[in-house]
Amino acid sequence: GNSVTQMEGPVTLSEEAFLTINCTYTATGYPSLFWYVQYPGEGLQLLLKATKADDKGSNKGFEATYRKETTSFHLEKGSVQVSDSAVYFCALSDNAGGTSYGKLTFGQGTILTVHP
Amino acid sequence: SQTIHQWPATLVQPVGSPLSLECTVEGTSNPNLYWYRQAAGRGLQLLFYSVGIGQISSEVPQNLSASRPQDRQFILSSKKLLLSDSGFYLCAWSAYRAEGYTFGSGTRLTVV
C-alpha cells in the first residue's frame, strides 16, 4: 500500500535559518504530492503541491520538488520566521482509480519551532 | 467559493455520554468527505470517508460511527464515549477526482 515517511522532529531553528524537512514515499502508479501546515489549535492548510515528476510546488517562500527517481518531496525554505512555527505534513494522493481515487495518505508530521 | 464548517470547536463530555460532531460543505456538490482524528498534536488517523450520500467506508474498528444524511453533511457519532476517544477531530472534503483536501477548523474533544 501507499506510505509516507517524514523526518523525525521536532526541528528547532533560529530565525532566518535554512529549513529542510525530508519526505519520502512509497506508492503504486503516479501519485500527486502535497505539503500541509497546521498552526496551533487549527486545522490543516494546503501549503503546496506537485502533480508530476520534476514539478516544483512553491508558496510563502517554501518549495518542494517531486523527485520520482528518489521517491522524495523534501520541503525547503531559505529563511524561516517565527511565524513558520507549526506542524508540517507530507501527503500523497492515490491516483490509482476506483473509489479511493484522491484519498490522501499522510506522513506522521514534523513539529517545527523557530526561535527569534 | 467553497467553504467547510465544523462544529463545535471544543467539547468536554463525560465517559459514557453520546457524541455528535457535524461537518457541512458549501459551494460544491457531491464532495468526498473525510473524518480524521489527531492524537498528541501529531499524526492523523483516517476514521471514515464517504463518496456519496449513505456511502460510508470505515478505516479502523472503533467506538465511533459516521453518517451522511445529505450530500454536503457528514456526521460523526458515538453512543457511549470512552476516555480514549479524546482528541482533535478534523473533517475534510475534496472534489471528486480532484486532488488535495480542504480541512475544517477541527473539534477538540475531551472525554472526562
Boltz contact constraints between the chains, C-beta under 6 A:
constraints:
  - contact:
      token1: [A, 32]
      token2: [B, 99]
      max_distance: 6.0
  - contact:
      token1: [A, 34]
      token2: [B, 100]
      max_distance: 6.0
  - contact:
      token1: [A, 43]
      token2: [B, 90]
      max_distance: 6.0
  - contact:
      token1: [A, 43]
      token2: [B, 103]
      max_distance: 6.0
  - contact:
      token1: [A, 43]
      token2: [B, 104]
      max_distance: 6.0
  - contact:
      token1: [A, 43]
      token2: [B, 105]
      max_distance: 6.0
  - contact:
      token1: [A, 43]
      token2: [B, 106]
      max_distance: 6.0
  - contact:
      token1: [A, 44]
      token2: [B, 103]
      max_distance: 6.0
  - contact:
      token1: [A, 46]
      token2: [B, 100]
      max_distance: 6.0
  - contact:
      token1: [A, 49]
      token2: [B, 100]
      max_distance: 6.0
  - contact:
      token1: [A, 93]
      token2: [B, 99]
      max_distance: 6.0
  - contact:
      token1: [A, 99]
      token2: [B, 51]
      max_distance: 6.0
  - contact:
      token1: [A, 101]
      token2: [B, 97]
      max_distance: 6.0
  - contact:
      token1: [A, 102]
      token2: [B, 94]
      max_distance: 6.0
  - contact:
      token1: [A, 104]
      token2: [B, 101]
      max_distance: 6.0
  - contact:
      token1: [A, 106]
      token2: [B, 44]
      max_distance: 6.0
  - contact:
      token1: [A, 108]
      token2: [B, 43]
      max_distance: 6.0
  - contact:
      token1: [A, 109]
      token2: [B, 42]
      max_distance: 6.0
